[in-house]
């Protein structure tokens, strides 16, 4: 998943993204490390926050940082 790349490109820290998502920072960390995956609901919210498509988050589109 390209969450880390997109988060960093947006200038957000893990804890800041977690706050915007109303989640614990550990959730964002787990997504970025591949230990867990966001639900469809959270994937859609991430796309809105990071101004990208869900395909980009899933690595199905090229991500430019």
C-alpha positions as CSV (number, residue, x, y, z in Angstrom):
1,X,0.0,0.0,0.0
2,X,1.1,3.5,-0.7
3,X,-0.3,5.1,2.4
4,X,3.0,6.2,3.8
5,X,4.1,7.9,0.5
6,X,0.8,9.7,0.1
7,X,0.7,10.7,3.8
8,X,4.2,12.2,3.6
9,X,3.4,13.9,0.3
10,X,0.5,15.5,2.1
11,X,2.8,16.8,4.9
12,X,1.1,14.7,7.6
13,X,2.6,12.8,10.5
14,X,1.1,9.5,11.4
15,X,-0.6,10.9,14.5
16,X,-2.1,13.8,12.5
17,X,-3.6,11.4,9.9
18,X,-4.9,9.2,12.8
19,X,-6.6,12.3,14.3
20,X,-8.2,13.2,11.0
21,X,-9.4,9.5,10.7
22,X,-10.6,9.4,14.4
23,X,-8.3,6.4,15.0
24,X,-5.3,5.5,17.1
25,X,-1.9,6.2,15.6
26,X,-1.1,2.5,15.9
27,X,-3.7,1.8,13.2
28,X,-2.0,4.1,10.7
29,X,1.4,2.5,11.6
30,X,0.0,-1.0,11.1
31,X,-1.4,-0.1,7.6
32,X,1.9,1.4,6.6
33,X,3.9,-1.6,7.8
34,X,1.5,-4.1,6.1
35,X,0.5,-5.6,9.4
36,X,-3.1,-4.6,8.9
37,X,-5.3,-3.1,6.1
38,X,-7.9,-0.4,6.3
39,X,-11.5,-1.2,6.0
40,X,-13.3,-0.1,2.8
41,X,-14.9,2.7,4.9
42,X,-11.4,3.9,6.1
43,X,-9.9,3.5,2.6
44,X,-12.5,5.8,1.2
45,X,-11.9,8.3,4.0
46,X,-8.1,8.1,3.5
47,X,-8.6,8.9,-0.2
48,X,-10.6,12.0,0.7
49,X,-8.1,13.2,3.2
50,X,-5.1,12.5,1.0
51,X,-6.7,13.7,-2.2
52,X,-6.1,10.6,-4.2
53,X,-8.0,7.6,-5.5
54,X,-8.5,4.3,-3.6
55,X,-6.5,2.7,-6.4
56,X,-3.5,4.9,-5.6
57,X,-3.8,3.8,-1.9
58,X,-3.9,0.2,-3.0
59,X,-0.8,0.6,-5.2
60,X,-2.9,0.1,-8.4
61,X,-1.8,3.6,-9.7
62,X,1.6,5.1,-9.9
63,X,2.1,7.4,-6.9
64,X,4.3,10.4,-7.2
65,X,5.6,12.0,-4.0
